[in-house]
Amino acid sequence: MDEFDRKILLCLQENAADSLEAIAARVGLSTSPCWRRIQKMEAQGVIQRRVALLDPDRMRVGVTVFVSVRTNRHNADWAERFCAAVVAIPEVVEFYRMSGEIDYLLRIVVPDIAAYDRVYKRLIQSVELYDVSSAFAMERIKYTTALPVTYAE
């Protein structure tokens, strides 16, 4: 991966709907080599997909809740059932298995506390949980889906 590829990735992360001509001009290439590079990065899996980012307030999911889950059940069957249950909840937009005291961390988006309570009830009905802790985000200070490209080789 060279500097042209990194610039292309920055452009696509900023706005994947930009025309090929606009991206090529911004990175200093003609359209054909720019397109070949994009196709190559898609084939390699560097570019996984192109998506539209929606405004959470306009979608009525402006409340962000970070949910920490601890379990005392550390077996494959439990983990499989728990993961399947969480993945099936559309309000869960991020889901991580963690190291340290917290076993799982979820980011949930909902319109209000009542909607979160409904999600919470679905979550605790899915499998036995040792501890669930919720923290409501007061203000989003930084949010980006763009990954740094400086480390890519």
N, CA, C and O of each residue as an XYZ file, in Angstrom:
612
protein
N       0.851     -1.176      0.000
C       0.000      0.000      0.000
C       0.895      1.236      0.000
O       1.798      1.365      0.826
N       0.632      2.131     -0.930
C       1.449      3.335     -1.018
C       0.607      4.564     -0.651
O      -0.540      4.456     -0.218
N       1.215      5.717     -0.839
C       0.552      6.973     -0.451
C      -0.722      7.224     -1.262
O      -1.681      7.786     -0.734
N      -0.749      6.817     -2.531
C      -1.966      6.981     -3.339
C      -3.108      6.156     -2.757
O      -4.238      6.632     -2.646
N      -2.801      4.913     -2.387
C      -3.836      4.059     -1.792
C      -4.365      4.668     -0.500
O      -5.571      4.664     -0.254
N      -3.467      5.187      0.317
C      -3.884      5.801      1.581
C      -4.786      7.014      1.325
O      -5.787      7.203      2.015
N      -4.432      7.821      0.346
C      -5.247      8.992      0.013
C      -6.616      8.566     -0.504
O      -7.629      9.175     -0.161
N      -6.649      7.527     -1.324
C      -7.920      7.005     -1.827
C      -8.795      6.547     -0.659
O      -9.990      6.837     -0.614
N      -8.189      5.838      0.271
C      -8.947      5.355      1.432
C      -9.484      6.512      2.273
O     -10.615      6.462      2.756
N      -8.673      7.545      2.443
C      -9.158      8.717      3.180
C     -10.364      9.334      2.473
O     -11.353      9.686      3.116
N     -10.276      9.464      1.155
C     -11.391     10.026      0.381
C     -12.650      9.175      0.532
O     -13.736      9.698      0.782
N     -12.499      7.876      0.379
C     -13.662      6.986      0.464
C     -14.274      6.981      1.857
O     -15.493      6.886      2.003
N     -13.427      7.084      2.888
C     -13.963      7.129      4.250
C     -14.698      8.436      4.517
O     -15.635      8.479      5.314
N     -14.273      9.486      3.857
C     -14.935     10.778      4.024
C     -16.284     10.789      3.314
O     -17.281     11.253      3.866
N     -16.306     10.270      2.075
C     -17.556     10.224      1.316
C     -17.421      9.210      0.181
O     -16.879      9.519     -0.881
N     -17.912      8.017      0.415
C     -17.811      6.943     -0.582
C     -18.693      7.202     -1.796
O     -18.575      6.503     -2.802
N     -19.570      8.190     -1.718
C     -20.445      8.523     -2.845
C     -19.784      9.493     -3.823
O     -20.342      9.772     -4.884
N     -18.600     10.011     -3.479
C     -17.896     10.889     -4.414
C     -17.653     10.157     -5.731
O     -17.475      8.939     -5.753
N     -17.648     10.892     -6.795
C     -17.405     10.288     -8.106
C     -15.955      9.835     -8.211
O     -15.073     10.345     -7.520
N     -15.732      8.875     -9.082
C     -14.371      8.396     -9.334
C     -13.490      9.547     -9.800
O     -12.324      9.637     -9.415
N     -14.043     10.417    -10.622
C     -13.289     11.556    -11.133
C     -12.845     12.475     -9.993
O     -11.713     12.959     -9.981
N     -13.742     12.709     -9.041
C     -13.410     13.584     -7.910
C     -12.325     12.955     -7.032
O     -11.399     13.639     -6.598
N     -12.443     11.664     -6.776
C     -11.435     10.973     -5.954
C     -10.090     10.992     -6.660
O      -9.068     11.307     -6.051
N     -10.089     10.654     -7.947
C      -8.836     10.636     -8.719
C      -8.161     12.004     -8.693
O      -6.946     12.098     -8.518
N      -8.946     13.060     -8.867
C      -8.378     14.415     -8.855
C      -7.791     14.750     -7.483
O      -6.726     15.361     -7.393
N      -8.475     14.358     -6.433
C      -7.993     14.665     -5.080
C      -6.695     13.945     -4.737
O      -5.868     14.467     -3.990
N      -6.518     12.739     -5.287
C      -5.306     11.980     -4.946
C      -4.188     12.158     -5.962
O      -3.060     11.725     -5.727
N      -4.495     12.793     -7.095
C      -3.463     13.056     -8.094
C      -3.227     11.915     -9.069
O      -2.098     11.688     -9.505
N      -4.293     11.196     -9.412
C      -4.209     10.110    -10.399
C      -5.256     10.336    -11.476
O      -6.199     11.105    -11.287
N      -5.087      9.664    -12.602
C      -6.165      9.658    -13.586
C      -7.176      8.603    -13.149
O      -6.894      7.802    -12.257
N      -8.344      8.600    -13.770
C      -9.435      7.746    -13.296
C      -9.143      6.248    -13.421
O      -9.490      5.481    -12.523
N      -8.515      5.822    -14.512
C      -8.282      4.378    -14.698
C      -7.383      3.772    -13.615
O      -7.764      2.764    -13.018
N      -6.209      4.345    -13.339
C      -5.396      3.760    -12.264
C      -6.060      3.882    -10.890
O      -5.894      3.014    -10.033
N      -6.803      4.955    -10.692
C      -7.506      5.129     -9.420
C      -8.550      4.012     -9.260
O      -8.651      3.400     -8.197
N      -9.315      3.754    -10.314
C     -10.338      2.712    -10.282
C      -9.705      1.332    -10.056
O     -10.236      0.527     -9.291
N      -8.581      1.058    -10.715
C      -7.896     -0.227    -10.525
C      -7.445     -0.402     -9.080
O      -7.543     -1.492     -8.517
N      -6.956      0.666     -8.493
C      -6.520      0.596     -7.096
C      -7.705      0.322     -6.168
O      -7.598     -0.485     -5.245
N      -8.822      0.986     -6.410
C     -10.023      0.759     -5.598
C     -10.479     -0.688     -5.746
O     -10.783     -1.346     -4.752
N     -10.528     -1.181     -6.966
C     -10.946     -2.567     -7.202
C     -10.005     -3.557     -6.508
O     -10.454     -4.550     -5.935
N      -8.716     -3.284     -6.564
C      -7.735     -4.160     -5.920
C      -7.945     -4.180     -4.406
O      -7.908     -5.241     -3.783
N      -8.168     -2.994     -3.815
C      -8.366     -2.932     -2.363
C      -9.681     -3.601     -1.957
O      -9.780     -4.164     -0.867
N     -10.687     -3.539     -2.831
C     -11.931     -4.268     -2.560
C     -11.688     -5.770     -2.640
O     -12.158     -6.514     -1.779
N     -10.968     -6.227     -3.648
C     -10.675     -7.654     -3.816
C      -9.839     -8.188     -2.654
O     -10.008     -9.337     -2.245
N      -8.948     -7.366     -2.127
C      -8.092     -7.772     -1.002
C      -8.828     -7.713      0.336
O      -8.326     -8.216      1.340
N     -10.011     -7.104      0.356
C     -10.755     -6.987      1.602
C     -10.378     -5.782      2.437
O     -10.879     -5.615      3.548
N      -9.488     -4.927      1.908
C      -9.153     -3.690      2.623
C     -10.411     -2.818      2.699
O     -10.737     -2.274      3.754
N     -11.103     -2.693      1.581
C     -12.403     -2.015      1.539
C     -13.440     -3.123      1.652
O     -13.622     -3.907      0.721
N     -14.117     -3.186      2.792
C     -15.067     -4.265      3.023
C     -16.423     -3.992      2.383
O     -17.033     -4.889      1.801
N     -16.887     -2.762      2.492
C     -18.160     -2.378      1.891
C     -18.290     -0.861      1.978
O     -17.541     -0.200      2.697
N     -19.244     -0.329      1.241
C     -19.520      1.109      1.276
C     -20.937      1.276      1.808
O     -21.868      0.621      1.340
N     -21.090      2.146      2.776
C     -22.367      2.294      3.452
C     -22.769      3.759      3.541
O     -21.960      4.657      3.306
N     -24.024      3.983      3.883
C     -24.524      5.329      4.161
C     -24.575      5.509      5.670
O     -25.044      4.622      6.384
N     -24.103      6.632      6.157
C     -24.174      6.942      7.580
C     -25.415      7.795      7.819
O     -25.607      8.824      7.171
N     -26.242      7.366      8.741
C     -27.501      8.044      9.005
C     -27.383      8.936     10.235
O     -26.578      8.671     11.128
N     -28.182      9.984     10.275
C     -28.221     10.891     11.414
C     -29.049     10.241     12.522
O     -30.241      9.999     12.335
N     -28.430      9.952     13.682
C     -29.174      9.270     14.746
C     -30.388     10.052     15.244
O     -31.409      9.457     15.587
N     -30.284     11.378     15.286
C     -31.422     12.170     15.751
C     -32.597     12.087     14.771
O     -33.748     11.959     15.186
N     -32.305     12.159     13.491
C     -33.371     12.052     12.485
C     -33.971     10.647     12.436
O     -35.115     10.466     12.020
N     -33.186      9.652     12.867
C     -33.672      8.270     12.915
C     -34.335      7.967     14.263
O     -34.784      6.848     14.507
N     -34.388      8.976     15.129
C     -34.976      8.864     16.467
C     -34.247      7.850     17.351
O     -34.877      7.142     18.136
N     -32.932      7.782     17.224
C     -32.120      6.944     18.114
C     -30.940      7.762     18.636
O     -29.784      7.350     18.548
N     -31.269      8.923     19.176
C     -30.244      9.856     19.631
C     -29.680      9.570     21.008
O     -28.755     10.256     21.442
N     -30.210      8.571     21.712
C     -29.698      8.212     23.033
C     -28.737      7.034     22.876
O     -29.105      5.986     22.345
N     -27.513      7.221     23.339
C     -26.503      6.168     23.280
C     -26.273      5.622     24.679
O     -26.061      6.372     25.631
N     -26.320      4.293     24.783
C     -26.115      3.612     26.061
C     -24.962      2.633     25.902
O     -24.943      1.821     24.976
N     -24.007      2.716     26.809
C     -22.927      1.743     26.855
C     -23.273      0.747     27.955
O     -23.482      1.123     29.109
N     -23.329     -0.519     27.582
C     -23.743     -1.562     28.519
C     -22.577     -2.518     28.743
O     -22.047     -3.116     27.806
N     -22.198     -2.644     30.006
C     -21.142     -3.570     30.397
C     -21.793     -4.828     30.952
O     -22.678     -4.757     31.804
N     -21.351     -5.969     30.465
C     -21.920     -7.243     30.893
C     -20.812     -8.088     31.497
O     -19.733     -8.239     30.924
N     -21.108     -8.637     32.673
C     -20.217     -9.613     33.293
C     -20.975    -10.921     33.422
O     -22.177    -10.943     33.687
N     -20.249    -12.006     33.231
C     -20.855    -13.326     33.363
C     -19.974    -14.200     34.235
O     -18.765    -13.988     34.330
N     -20.590    -15.177     34.866
C     -19.804    -16.184     35.573
C     -19.901    -17.519     34.831
O     -19.518    -18.566     35.353
N     -20.418    -17.459     33.607
C     -20.539    -18.645     32.751
C     -19.561    -18.494     31.597
O     -19.829    -17.743     30.659
N     -18.471    -19.167     31.645
C     -17.456    -19.059     30.598
C     -17.344    -20.379     29.846
O     -16.346    -21.093     29.946
N     -18.395    -20.683     29.092
C     -18.357    -21.892     28.269
C     -18.900    -21.564     26.885
O     -19.613    -20.578     26.702
N     -18.560    -22.386     25.933
C     -18.886    -22.120     24.527
C     -20.389    -22.059     24.283
O     -20.853    -21.214     23.517
N     -21.157    -22.940     24.919
C     -22.606    -22.958     24.703
C     -23.247    -21.656     25.156
O     -24.067    -21.078     24.443
N     -22.868    -21.193     26.350
C     -23.410    -19.935     26.862
C     -23.018    -18.774     25.941
O     -23.861    -17.957     25.567
N     -21.745    -18.710     25.582
C     -21.249    -17.613     24.741
C     -21.963    -17.601     23.391
O     -22.307    -16.535     22.880
N     -22.184    -18.761     22.824
C     -22.875    -18.847     21.535
C     -24.305    -18.321     21.636
O     -24.756    -17.556     20.784
N     -25.006    -18.737     22.679
C     -26.396    -18.279     22.864
C     -26.444    -16.778     23.143
O     -27.296    -16.068     22.609
N     -25.532    -16.305     23.976
C     -25.498    -14.878     24.304
C     -25.189    -14.047     23.061
O     -25.881    -13.070     22.775
N     -24.163    -14.433     22.333
C     -23.783    -13.675     21.136
C     -24.912    -13.667     20.113
O     -25.190    -12.628     19.515
N     -25.554    -14.785     19.904
C     -26.675    -14.849     18.953
C     -27.811    -13.933     19.399
O     -28.419    -13.251     18.574
N     -28.099    -13.917     20.695
C     -29.176    -13.063     21.207
C     -28.841    -11.589     21.021
O     -29.698    -10.806     20.612
N     -27.601    -11.205     21.320
C     -27.204     -9.798     21.197
C     -27.198     -9.362     19.736
O     -27.691     -8.283     19.408
N     -26.650    -10.187     18.866
C     -26.585     -9.843     17.442
C     -27.993     -9.647     16.868
O     -28.171     -8.864     15.935
N     -28.976    -10.335     17.406
C     -30.352    -10.237     16.913
C     -31.077     -8.969     17.372
O     -32.191     -8.706     16.918
N     -30.479     -8.195     18.245
C     -31.107     -6.957     18.739
C     -30.623     -5.799     17.873
O     -29.452     -5.430     17.952
N     -31.498     -5.212     17.042
C     -31.044     -4.174     16.108
C     -30.528     -2.903     16.791
O     -29.731     -2.172     16.203
N     -30.959     -2.638     17.988
C     -30.494     -1.439     18.694
C     -29.038     -1.551     19.133
O     -28.400     -0.539     19.422
N     -28.509     -2.768     19.184
C     -27.092     -2.965     19.514
C     -26.303     -2.720     18.232
O     -26.389     -3.496     17.281
N     -25.538     -1.638     18.216
C     -24.786     -1.274     17.004
C     -23.311     -1.620     17.095
O     -22.616     -1.629     16.079
N     -22.818     -1.907     18.299
C     -21.455     -2.388     18.479
C     -21.470     -3.385     19.625
O     -22.240     -3.245     20.575
N     -20.601     -4.404     19.523
C     -20.612     -5.497     20.487
C     -19.199     -6.073     20.554
O     -18.669     -6.546     19.548
N     -18.593     -6.033     21.732
C     -17.208     -6.458     21.904
C     -17.070     -7.436     23.070
O     -17.746     -7.298     24.089
N     -16.192     -8.420     22.912
C     -15.747     -9.252     24.030
C     -14.485     -8.576     24.553
O     -13.576     -8.254     23.787
N     -14.441     -8.368     25.859
C     -13.406     -7.541     26.455
C     -12.439     -8.363     27.306
O     -12.727     -9.500     27.683
N     -11.291     -7.762     27.597
C     -10.396     -8.299     28.616
C     -10.662     -7.508     29.891
O     -11.289     -6.449     29.851
N     -10.191     -8.016     31.005
C     -10.354     -7.285     32.259
C     -11.620     -7.694     32.996
O     -12.108     -8.813     32.837
N     -12.142     -6.792     33.795
C     -13.278     -7.103     34.665
C     -14.605     -7.214     33.923
O     -15.510     -7.916     34.373
N     -14.726     -6.531     32.797
C     -15.951     -6.569     32.005
C     -15.774     -7.633     30.927
O     -14.750     -7.667     30.245
N     -16.770     -8.496     30.775
C     -16.680     -9.550     29.762
C     -17.115     -9.075     28.381
O     -16.501     -9.434     27.376
N     -18.179     -8.265     28.330
C     -18.715     -7.787     27.053
C     -19.112     -6.329     27.187
O     -19.564     -5.887     28.243
N     -18.936     -5.589     26.099
C     -19.349     -4.189     26.049
C     -20.228     -3.996     24.827
O     -19.871     -4.401     23.721
N     -21.377     -3.375     25.035
C     -22.329     -3.125     23.958
C     -22.558     -1.629     23.835
O     -22.592     -0.911     24.834
N     -22.712     -1.175     22.622
C     -23.184      0.198     22.388
C     -24.566      0.068     21.785
O     -24.759     -0.568     20.749
N     -25.515      0.680     22.453
C     -26.922      0.574     22.077
C     -27.434      1.972     21.762
O     -27.118      2.928     22.470
N     -28.227      2.090     20.697
C     -28.855      3.376     20.370
C     -30.371      3.201     20.409
O     -30.922      2.249     19.856
N     -31.027      4.149     21.081
C     -32.472      4.109     21.285
C     -33.020      5.532     21.323
O     -32.250      6.483     21.454
N     -34.343      5.691     21.209
C     -34.896      7.040     21.289
C     -35.002      7.591     22.712
O     -34.969      8.807     22.903
N     -35.128      6.711     23.716
C     -35.331      7.184     25.085
C     -35.077      6.051     26.079
O     -34.775      4.922     25.693
N     -35.207      6.376     27.358
C     -34.922      5.402     28.417
C     -35.921      4.253     28.380
O     -35.547      3.106     28.625
N     -37.169      4.534     28.082
C     -38.170      3.466     28.008
C     -37.806      2.446     26.929
O     -37.966      1.242     27.128
N     -37.322      2.928     25.799
C     -36.901      2.015     24.725
C     -35.690      1.206     25.175
O     -35.590      0.018     24.869
N     -34.768      1.843     25.902
C     -33.624      1.092     26.417
C     -34.102      0.007     27.386
O     -33.579     -1.107     27.372
N     -35.081      0.321     28.218
C     -35.587     -0.661     29.169
C     -36.141     -1.890     28.444
O     -35.978     -3.016     28.914
N     -36.790     -1.675     27.309
C     -37.298     -2.810     26.521
C     -36.134     -3.647     25.975
O     -36.202     -4.876     25.973
N     -35.078     -2.989     25.517
C     -33.894     -3.708     25.041
C     -33.252     -4.469     26.196
O     -32.874     -5.631     26.050
N     -33.133     -3.813     27.331
C     -32.552     -4.444     28.515
C     -33.310     -5.714     28.890
O     -32.697     -6.738     29.192
N     -34.631     -5.650     28.873
C     -35.446     -6.824     29.219
C     -35.235     -7.959     28.228
O     -35.201     -9.125     28.620
N     -35.094     -7.629     26.946
C     -34.786     -8.673     25.954
C     -33.418     -9.286     26.237
O     -33.230    -10.498     26.133
N     -32.476     -8.433     26.593
C     -31.118     -8.894     26.861
C     -31.079     -9.852     28.044
O     -30.475    -10.920     27.948
N     -31.705     -9.493     29.147
C     -31.617    -10.344     30.341
C     -32.473    -11.598     30.217
O     -32.283    -12.546     30.979
N     -33.403    -11.625     29.283
C     -34.185    -12.845     29.047
C     -33.440    -13.838     28.174
O     -33.806    -15.012     28.117
N     -32.400    -13.381     27.494
C     -31.713    -14.243     26.524
C     -30.899    -15.339     27.200
O     -30.984    -16.502     26.805
N     -30.121    -14.989     28.201
C     -29.285    -15.942     28.933
C     -29.059    -15.407     30.344
O     -29.351    -14.247     30.635
N     -28.545    -16.254     31.200
C     -28.252    -15.840     32.564
C     -27.023    -14.930     32.574
O     -25.978    -15.280     32.028
N     -27.162    -13.749     33.206
C     -26.068    -12.791     33.292
C     -25.737    -12.543     34.758
O     -26.629    -12.521     35.607
N     -24.468    -12.358     35.050
C     -24.033    -12.098     36.419
C     -24.260    -10.637     36.794
O     -24.746    -10.338     37.885
N     -23.903     -9.723     35.879
C     -24.034     -8.296     36.172
C     -24.183     -7.524     34.867
O     -23.475     -7.785     33.895
N     -25.105     -6.577     34.856
C     -25.304     -5.694     33.708
C     -25.271     -4.266     34.244
O     -25.998     -3.928     35.178
N     -24.427     -3.439     33.649
C     -24.296     -2.049     34.070
C     -24.450     -1.151     32.845
O     -23.846     -1.400     31.802
N     -25.261     -0.112     32.983
C     -25.537      0.782     31.858
C     -25.045      2.187     32.161
O     -25.169      2.672     33.285
N     -24.485      2.836     31.143
C     -24.054      4.228     31.258
C     -24.581      4.971     30.036
O     -24.339      4.557     28.902
N     -25.295      6.061     30.265
C     -25.876      6.853     29.190
C     -24.914      7.967     28.792
O     -24.427      8.713     29.641
N     -24.647      8.070     27.505
C     -23.773      9.132     27.009
C     -24.499     10.465     27.128
O     -25.643     10.597     26.692
N     -23.844     11.434     27.707
C     -24.427     12.764     27.873
C     -24.195     13.638     26.637
O     -25.040     14.454     26.270
N     -23.031     13.448     26.002
C     -22.678     14.266     24.846
C     -21.705     13.481     23.980
O     -20.762     12.870     24.481
N     -21.944     13.505     22.681
C     -21.001     12.880     21.752
C     -19.993     13.943     21.354
O     -20.338     14.915     20.682
N     -18.755     13.759     21.767
C     -17.713     14.742     21.520
C     -16.961     14.433     20.238
O     -16.631     15.342     19.476
N     -16.690     13.169     19.996
C     -16.059     12.757     18.742
C     -16.713     11.467     18.294
O     -16.926     10.554     19.092
N     -17.026     11.399     17.022
C     -17.554     10.177     16.432
C     -17.050     10.104     15.004
O     -17.207     11.049     14.231
N     -16.454      8.995     14.666
C     -16.020      8.803     13.304
C     -16.048      7.314     12.976
O     -15.864      6.471     13.853
N     -16.273      7.010     11.735
C     -16.128      5.631     11.285
C     -14.802      5.481     10.524
O     -14.429      4.376     10.131
N     -14.103      6.590     10.324
C     -12.849      6.576      9.577
C     -11.727      5.981     10.405
O     -11.491      6.398     11.538
N     -11.041      5.012      9.839
C      -9.872      4.417     10.492
C      -8.614      5.173     10.062
O      -8.553      5.685      8.944
N      -7.611      5.247     10.941
C      -6.349      5.856     10.513
C      -5.702      4.988      9.440
O      -5.699      3.761      9.546
N      -5.160      5.620      8.415
C      -4.551      4.861      7.308
C      -3.031      4.833      7.382
O      -2.393      4.155      6.577
N      -2.443      5.548      8.322
C      -0.986      5.658      8.392
C      -0.298      4.343      8.730
O       0.882      4.179      8.419
N      -0.999      3.399      9.359
C      -0.378      2.137      9.756
C      -0.484      1.062      8.681
O       0.168      0.022      8.783
N      -1.289      1.295      7.664
C      -1.514      0.279      6.624
C      -0.261      0.033      5.825
O       0.471      0.960      5.480
N      -0.023     -1.228      5.535
C       1.161     -1.580      4.729
C       0.738     -2.121      3.387
O       1.587     -2.472      2.567
